[in-house]
Amino acid sequence: MFQTARSILKRDPAAHSLIEILLTYPGIHALFWYRIAHFLADRHHYTLASLISQFSTRRTGIAIAPEAKIGKRVFIDHGIGVVIGATAVIEDDVTILHGVTLGARRPVNGRRHPHIKRGAFIGANAQLLGTITIGEASKIGAGAVVLSDVPANATAVGNPAKIINKTVPKIINVTFNQQSK
């Protein structure tokens, strides 16, 4: 949790100190309770995991299913109204703003929620629905309804979401040929 708090201190210009983040950020509190519930769910203590998850939801306004898989340094900013479904996967260094839903489109067995790759940014009130993948370092605009995959380094906005740009990481190949005389 301290690693997450330190990453929030770097990413959130409104954060003043680690102690402020640890004591007052609902996203940190929700992830703390999620980690306990996830530990219990992995050991088939589903009822206790669900009780902890419900307690956390009432305290923070952030609903995270104990079965979801969440990586390190995930920043749930403000958090109220965030819903993360049971088969959702969130990799490291993802930022999620308030009102985001990582939900299912239909009841099916197996995976039914989004997979969010490393470094993605999900804007406020975005709805990501179904077995989609949000690529590494992608951005989802506020209020977007995403129903299909978003490639890495892309920005998706609208309802239904459309890709508005796909940036290519700047890589410069330099070769040095030394000519001797």
C-alpha positions, 0 to 999 in steps of 0.5 A: 500500500505504501508503494501505491501511496507513493505513486499517487503522490507523484501522479496527483498534483492535489496530494500533499503528503503520504499520510494525507493519502493513506488517511483520506483517499478512498481509493487507497482504502478500497484497495486495502479492503479489496486485497483482504477480500481477494486473499479470502476469495482465493482461499474459497472463503467467499462469504467472508470476502463478500462481507468485507467487500460490502463493508468497503463499498459502504465506507468508500463508495467504490465497489470491487468484486473480491475475485477481480485481479488488480495490479500494483500502484493502481490509482482510483482517484476520487472513486465514488461510483467506481464498479469493478466486476469479478472477472476484471483484470487491471494491470499495474500503474492504471489510473481510474477516475470516479464513476467508472464501470468495468462491467459485463454485457451479458451473463456468461461463464468465464471472463466477462469483464474488461482487461485493462493493460499497464499504464492506461488512464480511464476518464470519469464516468466511462463505461467499459463493458464486456470482454474487451482489452484496453491497451497499454498506455491508452486513454479513455475519455470521460463519459465514453462507452467502450464496447470493443478493444482499444489498442495500445497508446490510443485515445478513445472517446464517445458513445460508442467509443471511437479511436481519435488518435493512436500515438506512436512512441517516439523511437529514433534509430541512430547509427554512427558510421565513422569514416577514417582517413 
